[in-house]
């Protein structure tokens, strides 16, 4: 399953990236994030890995984030692996004056029968979550509104 999410953030690209790349900000825009832990590689650089735990629909889920390509300020490619799912996210950033266009191409590869069924029957659920993360990031970056306060 593949789809693209786009959003305009009302910040210059340098300020946008500073907020996006700060691990301490993730809890303010990634709903359900319980914790994150650096696993390997140079933190925030290509090849680095981080474990992330989420609470989603009253269930805990763990995934491992791997930075695949980091060519800032233009692009950041990341893989997320969890039980039965491999997700590649290709993020592209475009400066538009004092604004930044964030375009995120998501590709989900489902490994288990259950996840293949979920992806086939409920593709909107995955798209909705990606859109929610982007909108929550926008609220936090522009207005300082954290999902922790909602």
Secondary structure as UniProt FT lines:
FT   STRAND          2..9
FT   HELIX           13..21
FT   HELIX           23..25
FT   HELIX           26..29
FT   TURN            31..32
FT   STRAND          33..40
FT   TURN            43..44
FT   TURN            46..47
FT   STRAND          49..56
FT   TURN            57..58
FT   STRAND          59..71
FT   TURN            72..74
FT   STRAND          75..82
FT   TURN            83..84
FT   STRAND          85..96
FT   TURN            97..98
FT   STRAND          99..110
FT   HELIX           113..121
FT   HELIX           123..143
FT   HELIX           147..149
//
